[in-house]
């Protein structure tokens, strides 16, 4: 059952202030004023307990400035691959999300389309003293929130990259994040893959140590982590709305990079996270504001190949790209939103 998260007057004014910030930063291209208004004024995006999605949360005021008067953030009981399927079902219109589950959905025939890269690495793999590298996970146990969740899919791709197979060489168990972090602290599991604010909490509590940080460790740091995806029918029917929504998210991505304190306060005030310190650390550690620096198609190709090697998808990278990508809006915005 989904619930819409609507802003109150105070939160709206705060988001509007961020929209003004975008103009001050020079992020409001003159061509936007010449565009027709969006074909729809309603926009439904995913709400998920990850600060990786901070740009689309910070973007509410910017979305309103783009002409969306009904901006909804919807949350669902499942996560990972199933949650991304909500884009295909039409319950979500556009949303930022992790690349790997999106590729799995495209392979399954889900009518979603990848539209733009947003930022690179936000995942971190934590391990006990028994784990110093990914290969050390052989014969060991890792906890994930759910099979098909973003951490599960990402770590499966990481294992395939070093020649290990999930379920054969490495055991996965499903545990809620709070329990998984406790088990890691007690040494009852060997690894835990988390996204902000989990890594910030683990470091603060001195639980485990970082084995892989996808923001800095190659090859993961050289590709987008999160991209904007859309429901295929929505994108086809509402091209102006699609472009305006992507533009707002990319502007917000820059705000996360340039004004991390303000972005962190917005996340807390809007109820997307509780701990300001963790949010601020995430804003400063995740490489926001670099959406021009990576190749989105190379990202899809890289992850599709890894997931194919791991047996999680059947399609080739070329088929995934042909079936589930549309970069025209992103390319236009790269030209319009020059640094």
C-alpha positions as CSV (number, residue, x, y, z in Angstrom):
1,X,0.0,0.0,0.0
2,X,1.5,3.3,-1.0
3,X,1.3,6.7,0.7
4,X,1.9,10.1,-0.8
5,X,4.2,12.4,1.1
6,X,3.1,16.0,0.6
7,X,4.9,19.0,2.0
8,X,3.3,21.4,4.5
9,X,3.6,25.2,4.0
10,X,6.9,25.4,5.9
11,X,8.5,22.6,3.9
12,X,7.2,24.1,0.7
13,X,8.8,27.5,1.5
14,X,12.0,25.7,2.2
15,X,12.0,23.9,-1.1
16,X,11.1,27.1,-2.9
17,X,14.1,28.7,-1.3
18,X,16.2,25.9,-2.8
19,X,14.7,26.6,-6.2
20,X,15.8,30.1,-5.8
21,X,19.3,28.8,-5.0
22,X,19.3,27.0,-8.3
23,X,18.8,30.3,-10.1
24,X,21.5,32.0,-8.1
25,X,23.9,29.2,-9.0
26,X,23.1,29.8,-12.7
27,X,21.3,26.5,-13.1
28,X,18.2,28.0,-14.7
29,X,18.8,28.0,-18.4
30,X,17.2,30.7,-20.5
31,X,15.8,28.1,-22.8
32,X,13.5,26.7,-20.0
33,X,11.4,29.8,-20.1
34,X,10.8,29.2,-23.8
35,X,9.6,25.7,-23.4
36,X,5.9,24.8,-23.2
37,X,4.5,23.9,-19.8
38,X,4.6,20.2,-18.8
39,X,1.8,18.1,-20.3
40,X,0.9,17.0,-16.7
41,X,1.3,18.9,-13.4
42,X,1.4,15.7,-11.4
43,X,4.7,13.9,-10.8
44,X,5.1,10.7,-8.7
45,X,8.6,9.7,-7.5
46,X,9.9,7.0,-5.3
47,X,10.6,7.5,-1.6
48,X,13.1,5.1,-0.3
49,X,15.3,5.0,2.9
50,X,18.5,5.9,1.1
51,X,20.2,9.3,0.9
52,X,21.6,8.2,-2.5
53,X,18.3,9.6,-3.7
54,X,18.9,13.0,-2.1
55,X,18.8,15.0,-5.4
56,X,15.2,14.0,-6.1
57,X,14.2,14.8,-2.5
58,X,15.9,18.2,-2.5
59,X,14.3,18.8,-6.0
60,X,10.7,19.3,-4.8
61,X,10.8,23.1,-5.0
62,X,12.7,23.0,-8.3
63,X,10.0,20.6,-9.6
64,X,7.3,23.1,-8.6
65,X,9.3,25.8,-10.4
66,X,9.2,23.6,-13.5
67,X,5.4,23.6,-13.4
68,X,4.6,20.5,-11.3
69,X,1.9,21.5,-8.8
70,X,1.3,18.0,-7.4
71,X,4.6,16.4,-6.5
72,X,4.2,13.1,-4.7
73,X,6.9,10.9,-3.0
74,X,5.5,7.3,-2.7
75,X,6.9,4.5,-0.7
76,X,6.2,0.8,-1.1
77,X,6.6,-2.2,1.2
78,X,9.2,-4.0,-1.0
79,X,12.5,-2.7,-2.2
80,X,15.1,-3.3,-4.9
81,X,14.0,-5.0,-8.1
82,X,10.3,-5.1,-7.1
83,X,10.2,-1.4,-6.1
84,X,11.7,-0.4,-9.5
85,X,9.0,-2.4,-11.1
86,X,6.5,0.2,-9.9
87,X,7.9,2.4,-12.7
88,X,6.9,-0.1,-15.2
89,X,3.4,-0.6,-13.7
90,X,2.8,3.2,-14.0
91,X,2.5,3.7,-10.2
92,X,5.6,5.9,-10.5
93,X,6.3,8.4,-13.3
94,X,10.0,9.2,-12.9
95,X,12.5,8.4,-10.3
96,X,16.2,8.3,-9.5
97,X,17.4,4.8,-8.7
98,X,20.3,2.4,-8.6
99,X,21.4,1.2,-12.0
100,X,21.6,-2.6,-11.3
101,X,17.9,-3.3,-10.3
102,X,16.9,-1.1,-13.2
103,X,18.9,-3.3,-15.6
104,X,17.3,-6.4,-14.1
105,X,13.8,-4.9,-14.7
106,X,14.6,-4.1,-18.3
107,X,15.7,-7.6,-18.8
108,X,12.4,-8.8,-17.4
109,X,10.6,-6.7,-20.0
110,X,9.4,-4.0,-17.6
111,X,8.5,-0.9,-19.6
112,X,10.9,1.5,-17.9
113,X,13.5,3.6,-19.6
114,X,16.8,5.0,-18.3
115,X,17.0,8.7,-19.0
116,X,20.0,10.3,-17.3
117,X,23.0,9.8,-15.1
118,X,23.0,11.6,-11.7
119,X,25.9,10.6,-9.6
120,X,28.5,7.9,-9.0
121,X,29.2,5.6,-6.0
122,X,27.2,5.6,-2.7
123,X,27.5,1.9,-1.7
124,X,30.0,0.7,0.8
125,X,30.8,-2.9,1.7
126,X,31.7,-3.4,5.4
127,X,33.5,-6.5,6.7
128,X,34.9,-8.0,9.8
129,X,38.7,-8.5,10.3
130,X,38.3,-11.8,8.4
131,X,37.5,-9.8,5.2
132,X,40.0,-7.5,3.6
133,X,39.0,-7.8,0.0
134,X,35.9,-9.0,-1.9
135,X,37.7,-12.4,-2.7
136,X,37.9,-13.0,1.1
137,X,34.1,-13.4,1.1
138,X,34.5,-16.9,-0.3
139,X,32.9,-19.3,2.2
140,X,31.5,-16.5,4.3
141,X,28.1,-14.9,5.0
142,X,26.8,-11.5,4.0
143,X,23.5,-10.0,5.1
144,X,21.2,-8.1,2.7
145,X,17.8,-6.5,3.3
146,X,16.2,-8.7,0.8
147,X,17.0,-10.9,-2.2
148,X,16.6,-8.6,-5.2
149,X,17.4,-5.5,-3.1
150,X,20.0,-3.0,-4.4
151,X,22.7,-4.3,-2.0
152,X,22.1,-7.9,-3.0
153,X,22.2,-7.1,-6.8
154,X,25.2,-4.9,-6.5
155,X,27.2,-7.3,-4.4
156,X,26.3,-10.1,-6.8
157,X,27.8,-8.0,-9.6
158,X,30.9,-7.3,-7.5
159,X,31.4,-11.0,-6.8
160,X,31.0,-11.9,-10.5
161,X,33.7,-9.3,-11.3
162,X,36.2,-11.2,-9.2
163,X,35.1,-14.7,-10.3
164,X,32.8,-15.6,-7.3
165,X,29.2,-16.6,-7.5
166,X,26.6,-15.6,-5.0
167,X,24.9,-18.5,-3.3
168,X,27.7,-20.9,-4.3
169,X,30.9,-19.2,-3.1
170,X,29.2,-16.7,-0.8
171,X,26.1,-17.2,1.4
172,X,23.5,-14.4,1.6
173,X,21.0,-14.1,4.4
174,X,18.0,-11.7,4.5
175,X,18.0,-9.5,7.5
176,X,16.6,-6.0,8.2
177,X,19.4,-3.4,8.2
178,X,19.3,-2.8,12.0
179,X,19.7,-6.5,12.7
180,X,22.3,-6.9,10.0
181,X,24.4,-4.1,11.5
182,X,24.1,-5.7,15.0
183,X,25.2,-9.1,13.6
184,X,28.2,-7.6,11.9
185,X,29.2,-5.9,15.2
186,X,28.9,-9.3,17.0
187,X,30.9,-11.0,14.3
188,X,28.0,-13.3,13.5
189,X,28.1,-12.4,9.8
190,X,31.2,-11.4,7.7
191,X,29.9,-8.6,5.5
192,X,27.2,-6.0,5.0
193,X,26.6,-3.8,2.0
194,X,25.0,-0.5,2.8
195,X,24.0,2.9,1.3
196,X,23.8,6.2,3.2
197,X,23.1,6.7,6.0
198,X,24.2,3.1,6.9
199,X,28.0,3.6,6.2
200,X,27.9,6.8,8.2
201,X,26.3,5.0,11.2
202,X,28.7,2.0,11.0
203,X,31.7,4.3,11.0
204,X,30.4,6.4,13.9
205,X,29.8,3.2,15.9
206,X,33.1,1.7,14.8
207,X,31.5,-1.4,13.5
208,X,33.6,-3.4,11.0
209,X,35.7,-1.7,8.4
210,X,35.3,-0.6,4.7
211,X,36.2,-3.3,2.2
212,X,34.9,-1.5,-0.9
213,X,33.7,2.1,-1.2
214,X,32.1,2.5,-4.6
215,X,32.7,6.3,-4.5
216,X,36.5,5.9,-4.6
217,X,37.4,2.3,-5.5
218,X,37.7,1.3,-9.2
219,X,36.1,0.1,-11.3
220,X,32.8,1.1,-9.5
221,X,33.8,4.7,-9.0
222,X,34.2,5.2,-12.7
223,X,30.5,4.6,-13.4
224,X,27.2,6.1,-12.4
225,X,25.6,4.5,-9.4
226,X,22.2,6.3,-9.7
227,X,20.3,7.2,-12.8
228,X,16.9,8.8,-13.6
229,X,14.4,6.3,-15.0
230,X,10.9,6.8,-16.2
231,X,7.8,4.8,-17.1
232,X,8.0,4.3,-20.8
233,X,4.5,5.5,-21.5
234,X,4.9,8.5,-19.4
235,X,8.1,9.5,-21.2
236,X,6.4,9.0,-24.6
237,X,3.3,10.9,-23.7
238,X,4.9,13.7,-21.7
239,X,8.3,14.6,-23.2
240,X,8.2,18.2,-21.9
241,X,7.4,17.0,-18.4
242,X,10.1,14.4,-18.6
243,X,12.8,16.9,-19.6
244,X,11.6,19.4,-16.9
245,X,11.7,16.7,-14.2
246,X,15.2,15.6,-15.2
247,X,16.4,19.2,-15.2
248,X,15.1,19.7,-11.6
249,X,16.8,16.6,-10.3
250,X,20.1,17.6,-11.9
251,X,19.9,21.1,-10.5
252,X,19.2,19.6,-7.1
253,X,22.2,17.2,-7.6
254,X,24.4,20.3,-7.9
255,X,22.9,21.9,-4.8
256,X,23.7,18.7,-2.8
257,X,27.4,19.2,-4.0
258,X,27.6,23.0,-3.5
259,X,25.4,23.5,-0.4
260,X,25.7,20.2,1.6
261,X,24.5,21.8,4.8
262,X,21.4,23.2,3.3
263,X,20.6,20.0,1.5
264,X,21.1,17.9,4.7
265,X,18.8,20.2,6.6
266,X,16.1,19.8,3.8
267,X,16.4,16.0,4.0
268,X,15.8,16.1,7.8
269,X,13.1,18.8,7.8
270,X,11.2,16.9,5.0
271,X,11.4,13.6,7.0
272,X,13.6,11.7,4.5
273,X,16.1,11.0,7.2
274,X,16.4,11.7,11.0
275,X,20.1,12.3,11.6
276,X,21.5,15.6,10.3
277,X,25.2,14.6,11.0
278,X,24.8,11.4,8.9
279,X,23.0,13.3,6.2
280,X,25.7,16.0,6.0
281,X,28.5,13.4,5.9
282,X,26.6,11.7,3.0
283,X,26.3,15.0,1.1
284,X,30.0,15.5,1.4
285,X,31.1,12.0,0.6
286,X,28.9,10.9,-2.3
287,X,30.2,12.5,-5.5
288,X,27.2,14.7,-6.2
289,X,27.4,17.4,-8.9
290,X,29.4,15.3,-11.4
291,X,26.6,14.2,-13.7
292,X,28.6,15.5,-16.7
293,X,31.6,13.4,-15.8
294,X,30.5,9.9,-16.6
295,X,29.0,8.1,-19.6
296,X,25.5,6.7,-18.8
297,X,25.6,4.3,-21.7
298,X,28.9,2.9,-20.6
299,X,27.5,2.5,-17.1
300,X,24.5,0.4,-18.5
301,X,26.9,-1.7,-20.6
302,X,29.2,-2.3,-17.6
303,X,26.5,-3.4,-15.2
304,X,24.6,-5.4,-17.8
305,X,27.8,-7.4,-18.5
306,X,28.4,-8.0,-14.8
307,X,24.8,-9.1,-14.2
308,X,24.9,-11.3,-17.2
309,X,28.0,-13.0,-16.0
310,X,26.3,-13.5,-12.6
311,X,23.3,-15.1,-14.2
312,X,20.9,-12.4,-13.0
313,X,19.9,-11.3,-16.6
314,X,19.8,-13.1,-19.9
315,X,19.9,-10.1,-22.3
316,X,23.2,-8.8,-23.7
317,X,24.3,-5.3,-22.8
318,X,23.4,-4.2,-26.4
319,X,19.8,-5.4,-26.0
320,X,19.5,-3.7,-22.6
321,X,20.7,-0.4,-24.1
322,X,18.4,-0.7,-27.2
323,X,15.4,-1.7,-25.1
324,X,15.7,0.4,-22.1
325,X,17.5,3.7,-22.6
326,X,16.7,7.1,-24.0
327,X,19.5,9.8,-23.6
328,X,18.1,12.6,-25.7
329,X,16.8,14.7,-22.8
330,X,20.1,14.3,-20.9
331,X,22.1,15.3,-23.9
332,X,20.0,18.3,-24.5
333,X,20.4,19.4,-20.9
334,X,24.1,18.9,-21.0
335,X,24.2,21.5,-23.7
336,X,21.8,23.9,-22.0
337,X,23.1,23.6,-18.4
338,X,26.7,24.4,-19.1
339,X,29.0,24.8,-16.1
